[in-house]
Amino acid sequence: MAGLRRRSAAPVRLGDGWGSCFDTVSDRFDECFLLPGGSDSRRVLATGVGDEHGEYPVFALDIDDIPCVELMYPGLDVYLADTSGALTVELDGYSRLAEDGVYARRMLTHAHHVFRGEFAEQCLPEF
């Protein structure tokens, strides 16, 4: 409905102080679903524009040091493969799959749709 703004799910899990900084990012997606994983960070499946396989990206919402949202997986398929142990990634960092020959193109597709080609964005809280 016109004039209604969805509330981000981030304040529910991270608290209003930290969660509010992710509002501008969550507005870019149809829906966001919190997934298991992380301690100072959370995993979020964001629906909207899929990649060439129809998969939606999974992001890490990090509140350690400077809050940021970073592309972590090119789809739920890869998230599930990694968390189940079926996938082994030897690289470091949330966006490590952007350097992987198998997943780099899918990661770049999502990066262009969400962050204008970048893999992460800082999110400063509104107090």
C-alpha positions in Angstrom: 0.0 0.0 0.0 1.2 3.5 -0.8 2.4 5.5 2.1 3.2 2.5 4.3 6.8 1.8 5.2 8.0 -1.6 6.2 9.9 -1.8 9.5 13.2 -3.4 9.3 13.6 -6.8 11.2 17.0 -5.7 12.4 15.8 -3.8 15.5 14.0 -6.9 16.7 17.2 -8.9 16.8 19.9 -6.2 17.3 17.9 -3.6 19.4 16.6 -0.3 18.3 19.9 1.5 18.6 21.8 -0.8 16.3 18.9 -2.1 14.3 17.9 1.4 13.1 21.1 1.9 11.1 20.1 -0.9 8.7 16.7 0.7 7.8 17.9 2.4 4.7 19.4 -0.9 3.4 16.4 -3.0 4.2 14.2 -0.6 2.2 16.0 -1.9 -1.0 14.4 -5.4 -0.6 10.9 -6.9 -0.8 11.5 -8.9 2.4 14.3 -9.8 4.7 14.6 -13.1 6.6 16.9 -13.7 9.6 18.9 -16.9 9.3 20.9 -18.8 11.9 24.6 -17.9 12.3 26.9 -15.3 13.7 27.5 -13.7 17.1 28.2 -10.0 16.6 26.7 -10.4 13.2 23.5 -11.9 11.7 22.8 -13.5 8.4 19.9 -12.2 6.4 18.3 -13.6 3.2 17.0 -10.6 1.2 14.3 -11.1 -1.5 13.9 -8.8 -4.5 16.1 -9.1 -7.5 17.6 -12.6 -7.9 20.7 -13.7 -9.8 20.8 -15.7 -13.1 19.8 -18.8 -11.1 16.9 -17.0 -9.4 18.7 -17.0 -6.0 18.5 -14.1 -3.6 21.6 -12.8 -1.7 22.5 -13.5 1.9 24.1 -10.7 3.8 26.0 -10.3 7.1 24.8 -7.5 9.3 27.7 -6.7 11.6 27.6 -4.4 14.6 31.1 -5.0 15.8 33.3 -1.9 15.5 31.5 0.1 12.6 28.1 -1.4 11.7 27.9 -2.6 8.2 26.0 -4.8 5.8 28.1 -7.0 3.6 27.2 -9.5 0.8 28.2 -12.9 2.2 26.6 -15.5 -0.1 25.2 -15.3 -3.7 22.2 -17.3 -2.6 20.5 -19.5 -0.1 21.9 -22.5 -1.9 25.5 -21.5 -1.2 24.7 -20.5 2.4 23.2 -23.9 3.1 26.1 -25.7 1.4 28.6 -23.7 3.6 26.7 -24.1 6.9 26.2 -27.8 6.3 29.9 -28.4 5.6 29.3 -29.4 2.0 31.3 -26.3 0.8 34.9 -25.5 1.9 36.0 -21.9 1.4 39.7 -21.1 2.1 39.3 -17.3 1.8 38.8 -14.8 4.6 36.1 -12.2 5.2 32.4 -12.0 4.7 32.6 -11.3 0.9 35.2 -14.0 0.4 33.2 -15.7 -2.3 33.6 -12.6 -4.5 37.2 -14.0 -5.1 36.0 -17.5 -5.8 36.0 -18.6 -9.5 32.7 -20.4 -9.1 30.7 -17.7 -7.3 32.4 -14.4 -8.2 30.0 -13.6 -11.1 26.9 -14.2 -8.9 28.4 -12.1 -6.1 29.1 -9.3 -8.5 25.6 -9.4 -9.9 24.1 -8.8 -6.4 26.8 -6.2 -5.6 25.7 -4.2 -8.6 22.0 -4.4 -7.7 22.4 -3.5 -4.0 25.6 -1.5 -3.5 26.4 0.0 -6.9 29.2 -2.5 -7.5 30.6 -2.6 -3.9 30.3 -5.6 -1.6 29.5 -3.7 1.6 28.1 -0.6 3.0 28.6 1.1 6.4 25.5 1.7 8.4 25.6 4.4 11.0 22.9 4.4 13.7 20.4 7.2 14.1 20.3 8.2 17.7 
